[in-house]
Amino acid sequence: MGMVKISANLAEDIVEDMKRRADEQGISMTELLRQALATQKFLQEEQDRGTKLLLKHKGESDRELIGTPSYRTGPARGQ
C-alpha cells in the first residue's frame, strides 16, 4: 500500500499536545497520528458490532463510552 501525504489545519494547543505526546513516546507526530486513527477505527468498529466499551476507574462505577471523544476545538465542516 502506498503512502499519501495529507495536510490538516489544527489548533495550536492540539499540535503542542501532539508534539509532547510524541516526544514522551519517542515516536514521530506522524506515527502518533497513525496510532490515534487506528485506535479510533478499532473503537468505532467495535461499537458498530454492538460491543459496549466501559471505562473503569479504581474506586468508581463503570462508565460506558458512547461514541468517540472529540478533540475538535471548533465546529465540524458543514455545521
C-alpha positions as CSV (number, residue, x, y, z in Angstrom):
1,M,0.0,0.0,0.0
2,G,1.4,3.4,-1.0
3,M,1.6,6.5,1.2
4,V,-0.4,9.7,0.7
5,K,0.7,12.9,2.2
6,I,-2.1,15.0,3.7
7,S,-2.4,18.4,5.2
8,A,-4.6,19.4,8.2
9,N,-5.4,22.6,10.0
10,L,-5.2,22.0,13.7
11,A,-5.5,24.4,16.7
12,E,-2.1,25.3,18.2
13,D,-2.9,23.6,21.5
14,I,-3.7,20.3,19.8
15,V,-0.4,20.5,17.9
16,E,1.6,21.2,21.1
17,D,-0.2,18.3,22.8
18,M,0.7,16.0,19.9
19,K,4.3,17.1,20.0
20,R,4.5,16.5,23.8
21,R,2.9,13.0,23.5
22,A,5.1,12.0,20.5
23,D,8.2,13.1,22.4
24,E,7.1,11.2,25.5
25,Q,6.6,8.1,23.5
26,G,9.7,8.5,21.4
27,I,7.8,8.5,18.1
28,S,7.1,10.9,15.3
29,M,3.9,13.0,15.2
30,T,3.0,11.1,12.0
31,E,3.2,7.8,13.9
32,L,1.2,9.3,16.8
33,L,-1.5,10.3,14.3
34,R,-1.4,6.8,12.7
35,Q,-1.9,5.2,16.1
36,A,-4.7,7.6,17.1
37,L,-6.6,6.9,13.8
38,A,-6.1,3.1,14.2
39,T,-7.5,3.3,17.8
40,Q,-10.5,5.4,16.7
41,K,-11.2,2.9,13.8
42,F,-11.0,0.0,16.3
43,L,-13.3,1.6,18.8
44,Q,-15.8,2.6,16.1
45,E,-15.8,-0.9,14.6
46,E,-16.4,-2.4,18.0
47,Q,-19.3,-0.1,18.7
48,D,-20.8,-0.8,15.3
49,R,-20.7,-4.5,16.2
50,G,-22.7,-3.7,19.4
51,T,-19.7,-4.0,21.8
52,K,-20.1,-1.9,25.0
53,L,-17.0,-0.1,25.8
54,L,-16.6,0.5,29.5
55,L,-14.2,2.8,31.4
56,K,-13.3,1.5,34.8
57,H,-11.6,3.8,37.3
58,K,-10.3,2.5,40.7
59,G,-13.0,3.0,43.3
60,E,-15.6,4.2,40.8
61,S,-18.5,2.6,39.0
62,D,-18.1,1.5,35.4
63,R,-19.0,4.1,32.8
64,E,-20.0,3.2,29.2
65,L,-18.2,5.1,26.4
66,I,-20.8,6.3,23.9
67,G,-19.4,7.5,20.6
68,T,-15.8,8.6,20.4
69,P,-14.4,11.5,22.3
70,S,-14.0,14.7,20.3
71,Y,-10.7,16.6,20.2
72,R,-12.2,19.2,18.0
73,T,-12.0,22.9,19.1
74,G,-14.4,24.3,16.5
75,P,-17.5,23.3,14.6
76,A,-17.2,20.3,12.2
77,R,-17.2,21.0,8.5
78,G,-20.7,21.8,7.2
79,Q,-22.0,22.8,10.6
